[in-house]
Amino acid sequence: MSMTCRELFERLSEYVDGELSQEICQEIQRHMEGCEPCVAFAKTLKKTADLCRRLPSRPIPPEVAAGLRTYLAAHLPKPK
């Protein structure tokens, strides 16, 4: 079965980050051999990821970290 564009889009971030199995990577590569829009999207995502990796890392301001913790505690499912 051939991978659809939607399926590729759902996995592309993992593909760019090298987090997928070789089998799924091969499916993505086969799909992109005949799909220029997906090739263009993959190139754009890879370029964006490369640029983000070059940004300097800065600590999160304490008030932002506290707000994020509060938000996550209110919206994430509680562990069982």
Buried (B, 14 or more C-beta within 10 A) or exposed (E): EEBEEEBBEEBBEBBBEEEBEEEBBEBBEEBBEEBEEBEEBBEEBBEEEEEEEEEEEEEEEEEEEEEEEEEEEEEEEEEE
